[in-house]
Amino acid sequence: MQPVKQEVLNTIGKLPDDVDMDEIMYRLYVIDKIRKGQQASQNGQTTPHEEVKKEIAKW
């Protein structure tokens, strides 16, 4: 994984010049959630498939 600062700069650099602040904040939020999910997965902090299926069935 690249450093957070570099990832943020790359992401913002790919956005159009007329992007608004809400879109920038949303993109950064999504990147943060993906990073946290990847880290949790690497640390073995995941929920087994069968458990997820049981939770969904309750909906």
N, CA and C of each residue as an Amber inpcrd file, in Angstrom:
protein
   177
   0.8490000  -1.1910000   0.0000000   0.0000000   0.0000000   0.0000000
   0.8890000   1.2480000   0.0000000   0.4650000   2.2200000  -0.7390000
   1.2230000   3.4630000  -0.7640000   0.8440000   4.3200000   0.4410000
   1.7040000   5.2510000   0.8260000   1.3770000   6.1200000   1.9660000
   0.0620000   6.8680000   1.7260000  -0.6610000   7.1280000   2.8040000
  -1.9720000   7.7750000   2.7170000  -1.8890000   9.1060000   1.9770000
  -0.9230000   9.9060000   2.3130000  -0.8010000  11.2270000   1.6860000
  -0.6790000  11.0980000   0.1690000   0.1440000  10.1660000  -0.2830000
   0.3290000   9.9940000  -1.7180000  -0.9490000   9.4960000  -2.3810000
  -1.6540000   8.6010000  -1.7040000  -2.9090000   8.0930000  -2.2520000
  -3.9380000   9.2080000  -2.3850000  -4.0000000  10.0790000  -1.3900000
  -4.9260000  11.2180000  -1.4310000  -4.5650000  12.1560000  -2.5770000
  -3.2870000  12.4730000  -2.7040000  -2.8550000  13.3650000  -3.7770000
  -3.1530000  12.7630000  -5.1510000  -2.9150000  11.4680000  -5.3140000
  -3.2050000  10.7990000  -6.5890000  -4.6910000  10.8460000  -6.8940000
  -5.5010000  10.5850000  -5.8880000  -6.9520000  10.5800000  -6.0750000
  -7.4530000  11.9600000  -6.4760000  -7.0250000  12.9730000  -5.7600000
  -7.4590000  14.3370000  -6.0680000  -6.9530000  14.7590000  -7.4440000
  -5.7460000  14.3500000  -7.7740000  -5.1710000  14.6970000  -9.0720000
  -5.9490000  14.1230000 -10.2510000  -6.6510000  13.0220000 -10.0460000
  -7.4220000  12.3890000 -11.1230000  -8.8120000  12.9960000 -11.2930000
  -9.2350000  13.8250000 -10.3520000 -10.5710000  14.4240000 -10.4230000
 -10.5740000  15.6020000 -11.3910000 -11.7260000  15.8970000 -11.9740000
 -11.8070000  17.0450000 -12.8910000 -11.6000000  18.3640000 -12.1310000
 -11.2070000  19.3870000 -12.8610000 -10.9340000  20.6800000 -12.2420000
 -12.1580000  21.3120000 -11.5940000 -13.3410000  20.9660000 -12.0780000
 -14.5460000  21.5890000 -11.5310000 -15.2170000  20.7540000 -10.4260000
 -14.4750000  19.8110000  -9.8490000 -15.0250000  18.9710000  -8.7860000
 -15.3670000  19.8330000  -7.5660000 -16.4400000  19.4510000  -6.8640000
 -16.7840000  20.2200000  -5.6580000 -16.2460000  19.5150000  -4.4080000
 -16.2650000  20.2340000  -3.3060000 -15.6970000  19.7350000  -2.0600000
 -16.4050000  18.4750000  -1.5780000 -17.7180000  18.3930000  -1.7810000
 -18.4600000  17.2060000  -1.3520000 -17.9530000  15.9510000  -2.0560000
 -17.6790000  16.0510000  -3.3360000 -17.1840000  14.9050000  -4.0910000
 -15.7850000  14.5020000  -3.6100000 -14.9300000  15.4830000  -3.3500000
 -13.5910000  15.2020000  -2.8320000 -13.6960000  14.4810000  -1.4900000
 -14.5240000  14.9950000  -0.6130000 -14.6860000  14.3930000   0.7130000
 -15.2440000  12.9740000   0.6030000 -16.1880000  12.7600000  -0.3000000
 -16.7520000  11.4240000  -0.4910000 -15.6750000  10.4480000  -0.9660000
 -14.8850000  10.8640000  -1.9290000 -13.8170000   9.9900000  -2.4520000
 -12.8240000   9.6350000  -1.3560000 -12.4600000  10.6190000  -0.5360000
 -11.5160000  10.3640000   0.5560000 -12.1360000   9.4340000   1.6030000
 -13.4210000   9.5960000   1.8570000 -14.1350000   8.7260000   2.7840000
 -14.1000000   7.2810000   2.2900000 -14.3700000   7.0780000   1.0080000
 -14.3700000   5.7320000   0.4340000 -12.9710000   5.1230000   0.5220000
 -11.9520000   5.8830000   0.1920000 -10.5770000   5.3900000   0.2860000
 -10.2640000   4.9640000   1.7180000 -10.6740000   5.7700000   2.6840000
 -10.4390000   5.4530000   4.0920000 -11.1130000   4.1370000   4.4720000
 -12.3560000   3.9570000   4.0600000 -13.0890000   2.7210000   4.3840000
 -12.4380000   1.5080000   3.7290000 -11.9850000   1.6500000   2.4900000
 -11.3220000   0.5400000   1.8060000 -10.0220000   0.1890000   2.5180000
  -9.2290000   1.1910000   2.8720000  -7.9710000   0.9500000   3.5960000
  -8.2250000   0.2250000   4.9110000  -9.2370000   0.6780000   5.6550000
  -9.5470000   0.0490000   6.9390000 -10.0090000  -1.3920000   6.7460000
 -10.7830000  -1.6430000   5.6930000 -11.2180000  -2.9960000   5.3920000
 -10.0570000  -3.9080000   5.0170000  -9.1460000  -3.3980000   4.2290000
  -7.9660000  -4.1710000   3.8490000  -7.1170000  -4.4970000   5.0760000
  -6.9630000  -3.5220000   5.9460000  -6.1700000  -3.7360000   7.1630000
  -6.8360000  -4.7670000   8.0650000  -8.1480000  -4.6770000   8.2140000
  -8.8850000  -5.6440000   9.0310000  -8.7340000  -7.0480000   8.4580000
  -8.7980000  -7.1640000   7.1430000  -8.6520000  -8.4540000   6.4920000
  -7.2640000  -9.0350000   6.7360000  -6.2480000  -8.2070000   6.6220000
  -4.8810000  -8.6570000   6.8550000  -4.6730000  -9.1010000   8.3010000
  -5.4200000  -8.4900000   9.2190000  -5.3060000  -8.8260000  10.6360000
  -6.2230000  -9.9810000  11.0400000  -6.9250000 -10.5490000  10.0560000
  -7.8190000 -11.6590000  10.3410000  -9.1050000 -11.2580000  11.0290000
  -9.4540000  -9.9890000  10.9420000 -10.6550000  -9.4710000  11.5820000
 -11.8130000  -9.4640000  10.5910000 -12.1710000 -10.6600000  10.1600000
 -13.2530000 -10.7860000   9.1940000 -14.3800000 -11.6320000   9.7790000
 -15.5250000 -11.5840000   9.1430000 -16.6830000 -12.3670000   9.5700000
 -16.8490000 -13.5320000   8.6010000 -16.9780000 -14.7520000   9.1350000
 -17.1370000 -15.9100000   8.2550000 -18.3840000 -15.7900000   7.3760000
 -18.3100000 -16.3530000   6.1820000 -19.3770000 -16.2790000   5.1880000
 -20.7110000 -16.7640000   5.7390000 -20.7000000 -17.8790000   6.4230000
 -21.9450000 -18.4420000   6.9650000 -22.5890000 -17.4930000   7.9760000
 -21.7750000 -16.8240000   8.7650000 -22.3030000 -15.8740000   9.7470000
 -22.9520000 -14.6760000   9.0500000 -22.3460000 -14.2250000   7.9770000
 -22.9080000 -13.1140000   7.2100000 -24.2440000 -13.5290000   6.5940000
 -24.3120000 -14.7330000   6.0600000 -25.5550000 -15.2230000   5.4700000
 -26.6720000 -15.2740000   6.5190000 -26.3480000 -15.6780000   7.7330000
 -27.3390000 -15.7300000   8.8100000 -27.8510000 -14.3200000   9.1450000
 -26.9370000 -13.3580000   9.1930000 -27.3200000 -11.9750000   9.4900000
 -28.2220000 -11.4120000   8.3930000 -27.8740000 -11.6780000   7.1410000
 -28.6710000 -11.1810000   6.0240000 -30.0650000 -11.7900000   6.0450000
 -30.1580000 -13.0580000   6.4080000 -31.4540000 -13.7320000   6.4550000
 -32.3890000 -13.0730000   7.4610000 -31.8580000 -12.4210000   8.4820000
 -32.6650000 -11.7370000   9.4990000 -33.2920000 -10.4560000   8.9650000
 -32.7460000  -9.9030000   7.8860000 -33.2460000  -8.6500000   7.3410000
 -34.6200000  -8.8870000   6.8060000
